[in-house]
Amino acid sequence: MSGALLSVEHLTKEFHTNASFGRRAEVVRALDDVSFEVRRGETFGLVGESGSGKSTLARCVLRLIEPTAGRITFDGIDLRALDAKRMRRLRRRLQFVFQDASGALDPRMNVGELLAEPLEIHGVGDRNERRRRGRETLELVGLTNEMMDRRPHEFSGGQRQRVGIARALVLRPEVVVLDEPISALDVSVQAQVLNLLRDLQRELGLTYVFIGHDLAVAEYFCDRVAVLYLGHQVESASREQLFSRPLHPYTVGLFEAAPVPDPSRRSRQRRTIVRDDADMPSPLTGCPLQPRCPVGRHRKLCATTRPPLEEHEPRHVAACHFPGALIDEHAAA
């Protein structure tokens, strides 16, 4: 992981449920041995279904929730070794944009106060300096100075998300985690916000960790992409490698489940049957996808042995005993 600005190694997060209504207390493993690196200036994507652990992973990386195990390194600093005071100081360099701007912005505060609050917390400048930096950041995201005195409810959804982005950028961070930043927006506004984020990245030299479930957005916006399934990292590669030749059956299933607007293409599309039984438990020892997988559903190896995440093609890793088998089958059909 040399040369990485942010690296995550063997990250695990467990949640403990309380015993209630006759049910025993349980341990739920939301993340299981996840590792990746993010290079300076790139956009690293995390994709997967709802419940795959994407947002939990992002919050663990920034220590908004504490990981159970693993190592997180930012610019050579072991984040898990920092106490609360030192971690708070470092947050100037690591910021978060939440999915729902309406819930993330205090409705009692106007935009000027929302932008000044992070600066005040970190002791940046006096009142006039904080006001000036707030106006500058608001202009960066395409809003005007006249909006400084408005409250969040006076904005459209796209404008509120721009305020949320400005609040994350006002401290001039190096890494910004984007937790599904456009999923709550109208389709007509989504492209505007993505283009704004791309322009800000070039202008400010930002590094992004982008969380999403829309594969078309990930293909357009991300440089490299990791795929999560039930807290497991099942594949990771560059955008070009992943979208031209996915190796893991789950990734293939995600691609083929995406809607195709062209009816003629949709009628010719080959569908991979990844079973969607919600009550189908994952095996404790084998591949977590095995009960649903069209490749490994009836294979003893997949049911009994968990595949390691390893490189099967140059800089293309997957956790699968039969990587690429599904794509090769489709090509031969």
C-alpha positions as CSV (number, residue, x, y, z in Angstrom):
1,M,0.0,0.0,0.0
2,S,3.0,2.3,-0.6
3,G,2.1,5.7,-1.9
4,A,-1.4,5.7,-0.6
5,L,-2.8,8.8,1.1
6,L,-5.4,6.7,2.9
7,S,-5.2,3.0,3.5
8,V,-7.5,0.5,5.2
9,E,-6.2,-2.9,6.3
10,H,-8.3,-5.8,7.5
11,L,-11.1,-3.6,8.8
12,T,-13.8,-5.3,10.8
13,K,-16.9,-3.9,12.5
14,E,-19.2,-5.8,14.8
15,F,-22.4,-4.7,16.4
16,H,-23.9,-6.3,19.5
17,T,-27.6,-6.7,19.8
18,N,-29.4,-6.9,23.1
19,A,-31.5,-9.9,24.2
20,S,-35.2,-9.0,23.9
21,F,-38.6,-10.6,23.4
22,G,-37.2,-14.1,23.8
23,R,-34.4,-13.5,21.3
24,R,-30.8,-14.1,22.4
25,A,-28.1,-11.4,22.2
26,E,-26.2,-11.6,18.9
27,V,-23.1,-10.3,17.3
28,V,-23.7,-8.9,13.8
29,R,-20.5,-8.5,11.7
30,A,-21.2,-5.5,9.4
31,L,-17.7,-5.5,7.9
32,D,-15.4,-8.4,7.6
33,D,-11.7,-8.0,6.8
34,V,-11.9,-5.2,4.3
35,S,-8.7,-3.7,2.8
36,F,-8.1,-1.0,0.2
37,E,-6.0,2.1,-0.5
38,V,-6.9,5.5,-1.8
39,R,-4.2,7.4,-3.7
40,R,-3.9,11.2,-3.6
41,G,-6.1,13.0,-6.0
42,E,-8.2,10.1,-7.2
43,T,-11.8,9.1,-6.6
44,F,-12.2,5.7,-5.0
45,G,-15.7,4.2,-5.2
46,L,-17.5,1.8,-2.9
47,V,-20.6,0.1,-4.5
48,G,-23.0,-2.6,-3.4
49,E,-26.6,-3.2,-2.5
50,S,-28.3,-1.5,0.5
51,G,-27.0,-3.2,3.6
52,S,-23.6,-4.2,2.1
53,G,-21.7,-2.1,4.7
54,K,-20.7,0.9,2.5
55,S,-21.8,3.7,4.9
56,T,-20.6,1.7,7.9
57,L,-17.2,1.4,6.3
58,A,-17.0,5.2,5.5
59,R,-17.9,6.1,9.1
60,C,-15.4,3.6,10.5
61,V,-12.7,5.1,8.2
62,L,-13.3,8.6,9.7
63,R,-13.9,7.1,13.2
64,L,-17.4,8.5,13.4
65,I,-18.0,5.0,14.7
66,E,-15.2,2.9,16.1
67,P,-14.0,-0.2,14.2
68,T,-13.7,-3.5,16.0
69,A,-10.4,-4.4,14.4
70,G,-8.1,-3.4,11.6
71,R,-5.8,-0.5,10.8
72,I,-6.6,2.9,9.2
73,T,-3.7,5.0,8.0
74,F,-4.0,8.6,6.7
75,D,-0.8,10.3,5.4
76,G,1.3,7.9,7.5
77,I,-0.8,8.5,10.7
78,D,-2.4,5.6,12.4
79,L,-5.9,6.9,13.0
80,R,-6.9,4.2,15.5
81,A,-3.9,5.2,17.7
82,L,-5.1,8.8,18.1
83,D,-7.0,9.9,21.2
84,A,-10.2,11.9,20.8
85,K,-8.4,15.3,21.0
86,R,-5.8,14.5,18.3
87,M,-8.4,12.9,16.1
88,R,-10.6,16.0,16.3
89,R,-7.6,18.2,15.2
90,L,-7.1,15.8,12.2
91,R,-10.7,16.1,11.1
92,R,-9.8,19.4,9.4
93,R,-8.1,17.2,6.8
94,L,-10.9,14.6,6.6
95,Q,-14.5,15.6,5.9
96,F,-17.8,14.0,5.2
97,V,-20.7,14.8,2.9
98,F,-23.9,13.1,4.0
99,Q,-26.6,11.6,1.8
100,D,-29.5,13.6,3.2
101,A,-28.5,17.3,3.4
102,S,-31.9,18.1,5.1
103,G,-31.0,15.9,8.0
104,A,-27.3,17.0,8.2
105,L,-28.0,20.7,8.3
106,D,-29.4,22.3,11.5
107,P,-32.7,23.9,10.5
108,R,-32.2,26.6,13.2
109,M,-29.0,28.0,11.7
110,N,-28.6,30.1,8.6
111,V,-26.0,29.2,6.0
112,G,-23.5,31.7,7.3
113,E,-23.7,30.1,10.8
114,L,-23.5,26.6,9.3
115,L,-20.3,27.4,7.4
116,A,-18.8,29.3,10.3
117,E,-19.4,26.5,12.9
118,P,-16.6,24.1,11.7
119,L,-14.2,27.0,11.5
120,E,-15.1,28.1,15.1
121,I,-14.8,24.5,16.4
122,H,-11.3,24.3,14.9
123,G,-10.2,27.8,16.0
124,V,-9.8,29.2,12.5
125,G,-9.8,33.0,12.3
126,D,-12.1,35.6,14.0
127,R,-15.7,36.2,13.2
128,N,-15.0,38.4,10.2
129,E,-12.5,35.8,8.8
130,R,-14.9,33.0,9.2
131,R,-17.6,35.0,7.5
132,R,-15.2,35.8,4.6
133,R,-14.2,32.1,4.2
134,G,-17.9,31.1,4.3
135,R,-18.7,33.5,1.4
136,E,-15.7,32.2,-0.6
137,T,-16.7,28.6,-0.1
138,L,-20.3,29.3,-1.0
139,E,-19.2,30.9,-4.3
140,L,-17.1,27.8,-5.0
141,V,-20.2,25.6,-4.9
142,G,-22.2,27.9,-7.2
143,L,-24.3,29.8,-4.6
144,T,-24.3,33.5,-4.0
145,N,-23.5,35.7,-1.0
146,E,-27.1,36.7,-0.6
147,M,-27.9,33.2,0.5
148,M,-25.7,33.4,3.6
149,D,-28.7,34.6,5.7
150,R,-31.1,31.9,4.5
151,R,-32.0,28.7,6.4
152,P,-31.9,25.2,4.9
153,H,-35.7,25.0,4.4
154,E,-35.5,27.9,2.0
155,F,-33.4,26.0,-0.5
156,S,-34.1,23.3,-3.1
157,G,-32.7,19.9,-2.7
158,G,-29.8,20.5,-5.0
159,Q,-29.0,23.8,-3.3
160,R,-29.1,22.2,0.2
161,Q,-26.6,19.5,-1.0
162,R,-24.4,22.3,-2.3
163,V,-24.5,23.9,1.2
164,G,-23.6,20.5,2.6
165,I,-20.6,20.3,0.3
166,A,-19.6,23.8,1.2
167,R,-19.7,23.0,4.9
168,A,-17.3,20.0,4.2
169,L,-15.0,22.1,2.1
170,V,-14.8,25.3,4.3
171,L,-11.9,23.7,6.3
172,R,-10.0,23.0,3.1
173,P,-9.7,19.2,3.7
174,E,-7.6,16.8,1.7
175,V,-10.0,13.8,1.7
176,V,-13.8,14.1,1.4
177,V,-16.0,11.0,1.9
178,L,-19.2,11.4,-0.2
179,D,-21.9,9.1,1.2
180,E,-24.4,8.8,-1.8
181,P,-24.3,12.6,-2.3
182,I,-26.8,12.6,-5.2
183,S,-29.2,9.7,-4.4
184,A,-31.7,12.1,-2.7
185,L,-31.7,14.5,-5.6
186,D,-33.8,14.7,-8.8
187,V,-32.2,13.2,-11.9
188,S,-32.0,16.6,-13.5
189,V,-29.9,17.9,-10.6
190,Q,-27.6,14.9,-10.1
191,A,-25.4,15.6,-13.1
192,Q,-25.0,19.2,-11.9
193,V,-23.8,18.1,-8.5
194,L,-21.4,15.5,-9.9
195,N,-19.9,18.0,-12.3
196,L,-19.5,20.4,-9.5
197,L,-17.7,17.8,-7.4
198,R,-15.4,17.0,-10.3
199,D,-14.6,20.7,-10.8
200,L,-13.9,21.2,-7.1
201,Q,-11.6,18.1,-7.1
202,R,-9.5,19.6,-9.9
203,E,-9.5,23.1,-8.4
204,L,-8.7,22.2,-4.8
205,G,-6.7,19.0,-5.3
206,L,-9.2,16.8,-3.4
207,T,-9.2,13.1,-2.9
208,Y,-12.7,11.5,-2.8
209,V,-14.1,8.3,-1.3
210,F,-17.4,7.9,-3.2
211,I,-20.2,5.7,-1.8
212,G,-23.0,4.7,-4.2
213,H,-25.3,2.1,-5.6
214,D,-25.8,3.5,-9.0
215,L,-23.2,1.7,-11.3
216,A,-23.6,4.2,-14.1
217,V,-22.6,7.0,-11.7
218,A,-19.6,5.0,-10.4
219,E,-18.4,4.3,-14.0
220,Y,-18.6,8.0,-14.8
221,F,-17.2,9.5,-11.6
222,C,-14.7,7.0,-10.0
223,D,-11.2,6.1,-11.0
224,R,-11.1,2.8,-9.1
225,V,-14.0,0.8,-7.6
226,A,-14.4,-1.8,-4.8
227,V,-17.6,-3.9,-4.6
228,L,-19.0,-4.9,-1.2
229,Y,-21.4,-7.7,-0.4
230,L,-22.7,-8.3,3.1
231,G,-19.7,-6.5,4.6
232,H,-17.2,-8.5,2.4
233,Q,-15.0,-6.9,-0.3
234,V,-15.6,-9.2,-3.2
235,E,-13.8,-7.3,-6.0
236,S,-11.7,-4.2,-6.7
237,A,-10.2,-2.8,-9.8
238,S,-9.8,0.3,-12.0
239,R,-13.0,1.6,-13.5
240,E,-12.0,0.4,-17.0
241,Q,-11.1,-3.2,-15.8
242,L,-14.2,-3.6,-13.6
243,F,-16.8,-2.4,-16.1
244,S,-15.2,-4.2,-19.1
245,R,-14.6,-7.5,-17.4
246,P,-16.0,-8.1,-13.9
247,L,-14.6,-11.3,-12.4
248,H,-17.0,-11.9,-9.4
249,P,-20.5,-13.3,-10.1
250,Y,-22.0,-10.8,-7.7
251,T,-20.5,-7.9,-9.7
252,V,-21.8,-9.4,-12.9
253,G,-25.3,-9.6,-11.3
254,L,-25.1,-6.0,-10.2
255,F,-24.3,-4.8,-13.7
256,E,-27.1,-6.9,-15.3
257,A,-29.7,-5.8,-12.7
258,A,-29.1,-2.1,-13.6
259,P,-32.0,-0.8,-15.7
260,V,-31.4,-0.5,-19.5
261,P,-33.4,2.4,-21.1
262,D,-33.1,1.0,-24.6
263,P,-35.9,-1.6,-25.1
264,S,-34.0,-3.3,-28.0
265,R,-30.9,-3.7,-25.8
266,R,-32.9,-4.8,-22.8
267,S,-34.6,-7.6,-24.8
268,R,-31.2,-9.0,-25.9
269,Q,-29.6,-8.7,-22.5
270,R,-28.4,-11.9,-20.9
271,R,-29.6,-12.1,-17.3
272,T,-27.5,-13.7,-14.5
273,I,-29.7,-15.4,-12.0
274,V,-28.4,-14.3,-8.6
275,R,-31.0,-15.6,-6.3
276,D,-32.6,-12.9,-4.1
277,D,-34.1,-14.9,-1.3
278,A,-33.9,-12.6,1.7
279,D,-34.0,-15.4,4.3
280,M,-31.1,-17.4,2.7
281,P,-28.3,-17.5,5.2
282,S,-24.7,-17.1,4.2
283,P,-22.4,-20.0,5.1
284,L,-20.1,-19.6,8.1
285,T,-17.1,-21.1,6.3
286,G,-17.6,-20.8,2.6
287,C,-18.1,-18.0,0.2
288,P,-20.8,-15.6,1.5
289,L,-22.5,-15.5,-1.9
290,Q,-22.6,-19.3,-2.4
291,P,-26.3,-19.9,-1.7
292,R,-27.2,-17.2,-4.3
293,C,-24.4,-17.7,-6.8
294,P,-25.1,-19.2,-10.2
295,V,-21.5,-20.4,-10.4
296,G,-20.9,-21.8,-6.9
297,R,-24.4,-22.7,-5.7
298,H,-23.8,-26.5,-6.2
299,R,-20.0,-26.6,-5.7
300,K,-18.6,-28.1,-2.5
301,L,-15.5,-25.9,-2.6
302,C,-17.6,-22.7,-2.6
303,A,-19.7,-24.0,0.3
304,T,-16.9,-25.1,2.5
305,T,-13.9,-22.8,1.8
306,R,-14.0,-19.0,1.9
307,P,-12.1,-17.6,-1.2
308,P,-9.3,-15.1,-0.4
309,L,-9.2,-11.7,-1.9
310,E,-6.3,-12.0,-4.4
311,E,-5.1,-10.6,-7.7
312,H,-6.3,-12.6,-10.6
313,E,-5.4,-10.1,-13.3
314,P,-2.9,-7.2,-13.1
315,R,-4.3,-4.8,-10.3
316,H,-7.6,-6.6,-10.4
317,V,-8.5,-8.5,-7.2
318,A,-11.5,-10.7,-6.5
319,A,-12.6,-13.1,-3.8
320,C,-13.8,-16.0,-5.9
321,H,-12.7,-19.6,-6.6
322,F,-13.8,-19.3,-10.2
323,P,-13.1,-15.7,-11.2
324,G,-14.4,-14.7,-14.6
325,A,-16.3,-17.9,-15.1
326,L,-19.7,-16.2,-15.6
327,I,-18.3,-13.7,-18.1
328,D,-16.6,-16.5,-20.1
329,E,-19.9,-18.5,-20.0
330,H,-21.8,-15.5,-21.4
331,A,-19.1,-15.0,-24.1
332,A,-19.4,-18.6,-25.2
333,A,-23.2,-18.5,-25.3
